[in-house]
């Protein structure tokens, strides 16, 4: 994006992003709360529970939202989240977790969400 020290330009850009967010919020969003994410710097992305596909593998949502604290969250398109997780399948980040460790998931580094390509 070009830098422009002009209020009208800034207003136009802000309105464009407001429109995009408004359109986004009309999509299906799965919301998760990872109570340890800020401490561990990882988000647990479940894909199996009790031997059956679950979580990201079966979600019908378009977007996923992770609450990291009372004031912070990240949102990501589901297919992008799947792509980020794939590289960790079968690695030390592919772990058991959830209630009574009956689920499997990927410990996805929070920084993977915010990398700028």
N, C-alpha and C positions, 0 to 999 in steps of 0.2 A: 504494500500500500504506500502511496506517495504521501510525504509529509506536506501539510499545508496549514499555515497559521491564519486560518480564516474561519470565523464562526459559522458562516453559511455552509461551508464545505464540511466542517465537523458535524454540524446538525444533520446534513444529508447522509453522511456516513453512519451516524448514530441511528438515524431512522431506518436505514437499510438493515442494520443488525437487529434492531427491534422487530422489524418485519420477519426476518429469518427466525428469530427466537419464537415469535408468535406462531409461525407456521410449524416449527419444531414441536411446540407444546401440544399440537393437535395430533401428534403421533403417539403410539403406544410406548410408554416409558416404564422400565422395570427399575425400581428403587431399592437399593441395598444400603445397609448401614454396617460398616466394618469398624467395630469398636476399638480395634488395635492398630488400624492403618497408620495413624500419625506416629505411633510408637515404633512400629516395625518398618515403616516406609514401604509396605507391600499391601496389596489388596488381594483377598482370597476370592478367586473366580471359580465357583463350583461348576462341575460338569457331570458329576455322577453322585448318586446317593443311594446307599443300601443296594449296590450292585446294578442300579438302573440309571439310564441317562437322565439328567436333570439340569437345572440351572441354565447356563449359557447354551448347552446342547439342545435344549427343548424349548427355550423361551420364544414366545411369539412377538415379543416387543421389538420395536425398531431401534430404540435407544436404551442405554443403561446409565443410571445415575448412582454414584457411590457417595454417600455422606461420610466425610472424613472426620468431621467434628460438628459441633452445633452451628458453626458459621461457615464451613467450607464443604464444597462438594465438587465432583468432577462428573461430566457427562461425556458419553462416547457412543458413537453409532455401534450397534451390536456387531455388525460384520467386521468393523475395525477392531473391536475388542477381541473377537475370535482370532483375527489375524495376529494380534499382539501375543495372544496366549499360545498359539500353535508352536512357536519356536521353543517353548519351555516344556512341551509334552515329553515325558520320559527322562527329564532332567531332575536335579535335586529340588527344583521349584515345583515339581509335580508331586503334591503331598496329600496326606489325609488331613481332614479338618472338620469343622462344623460341630454340631452337637454329638458328643461321644465319639468323635473321629469316625463317623459313619459315612462321611462324604469324601470325595476326591475333588481336588481343584488345583489351580495354578496360583502360586504366590507371585503376582504380577507387581513389579516395582512401580510405585506411584510415578516415578520419573518417566516411565514408558508412555504414560498418558499425556505428558506435557512436552515431549520432545518435538522440536520444530525441525521439520525436514526441509 
